[in-house]
Every structure is written in C-alpha cells, then in structure tokens.
Amino acid sequence: MLSAAGIATSLAQGTVYSVNAVGYINLTIPPGFSIIANQLDNIVGSSPDNRLSALIPTAADGTTVYKFTGSGYSISTYDVLQPGWLPNGNDTLNPGEAAFIRNSTSGNITITFVGQVPQGHLVNSIPANFSMKSSMVPQAGAVDSVLGLVPPLVQDGDTIYQFSNAQNKYVINTYDALQPGWLPATPVLQVGEGFFIKKNGAGSWVRDFSVNQ
C-alpha cells in the first residue's frame, strides 16, 4: 500500500542529544489511492508552514490530494502547466493529520517531507464520528503499545480504517472493551501512513515525546 523509507534524524542516534531534530521522510506512492501523513514540521523562518504548496512544491502532473472536512473533501490537484497546486495549495497537512493522495501515473512516485520532528507535550484532537488522523511523530508500530492510542481515549466500538492500495479496500479493526483490545487485530501503522478513525466520542491523543528518549 504505502512504503516509507529513510527518516534521517537523531531518532536513530540514541547518543545524540539536541533540542531540534531535523529529518526527512520518503514515501513511495503506488498508482491509485493511498492515505498519507506528514509527520514533520516544515519550518520556514521561525514557524511551521505545512501547506501543500510548501510541503510538496512539485509533483507529478495530476497528483491529487483529498483532505477530509468532516462532510466531504477539500481537493487539490497539481498542474505542471501552472506549475503548482489548484485551486491554491493552501490546504495543510500538519503532523497528526492525514489525507488521501491519488497517483494518476502508471508508476510509483516519491513524496519527500522535510522538517523538524514534533517534540514535547503533543495533543492530537480527535472529534466524534469520522476523521482522518495519523501519529504526530514518525514512528512505526502498533497503535496502542507503540503509538499510545489507548483507553480512556479509545472507547468500545471505536473503529480504525486503514486503506490498502494493493487491495483497493479498507482494513477495518474495532476496539472491544470486553477483550480488551482491537478485533480482529491491532492496527499497525507505518511511518507516513494515515487512517480514518470513527470515534463514539471526542478526545485527545496525547503523547509526551522526545527524540532523546
């Protein structure tokens, strides 16, 4: 579905201590639809600029990003004749958010995100009902034991939908408080992967994170 390679940051250097860890994430996007996430802050000057036009300044012609609004999608398409995103490239993809991307070519394309790894007290607000989310930090692993998506934020009946590009369908897992755990399996996320989540009630996905942990 979605492969991620090469995050170059002091995350991989346990003996390196720094205030800011700057890295990159390469995402290989196959033809068709995938759900992607940007898990780095693109710092311009002294503040992040995570608009599409800043994160992905160039792309294959016809590449389209669909950002879920809660009731539909805000759609941005890359036009090489501009060159740029239409209508304006102002949709954001902040750490913790996610969006569909459609590769309209017949081969893989590569998207590279560059920026600072989010650190400190990180709060990812998740509304009730459907939303598109991701881990705020570039880590792969189980949503509970590694990424901290656990009760009381996770409630009975909450459901995660991961999109499989290869199968062109969702892989669906639902939290069962009686287990307790995810059925039929605990979702495992890759770096740069987003997902749909349907929650029975709003909450905050909170992590205290440092690259020097």
C-alpha positions, 0 to 999 in steps of 0.5 A: 500500500504505502512504503516509507523509507529513510527518516534521517534524524537523531531518532536513530542516534540514541547518543545524540542529544539536541533540542531540534531534530531535523529529518526527512521522510520518503514515501513511495506512492503506488498508482491509485489511492493511498492515505498519507501523513506528514509527520514533520514540521516544515519550518520556514523562518521561525514557524511551521508552514505545512501547506501543500504548496510548501510541503510538496512544491512539485509533483507529478502532473495530476497528483491529487490530494483529498483532505477530509472536512468532516462532510466531504473533501477539500481537493487539490490537484497539481498542474505542471502547466501552472506549475503548482497546486489548484485551486491554491495549495493552501490546504495543510497537512500538519503532523497528526493529520492525514489525507488521501493522495491519488497517483494518476501515473502508471508508476510509483512516485516519491513524496519527500517531507522535510522538517523538524520532528514534533517534540514535547507535550503533543495533543492530537484532537480527535472529534466524534464520528469520522476523521482522518488522523495519523501519529504526530511523530514518525514512528512505526508500530502498533497503535496502542503499545507503540503509538499510545492510542489507548483507553480512556481515549479509545472507547468500545466500538471505536473503529480504525480504517486503514486503506490498502492500495494493493487491495483497493479496500479498507482494513477495518479493526474495532476496539472491544472493551470486553477483550480488551483490545482491537478485533480482529487485530491491532492496527499497525501503522507505518511511518507516513501512513494515515487512517480514518478513525470513527470515534463514539466520542471526542478526545485527545491523543496525547503523547509526551515525546522526545527524540532523546528518549 
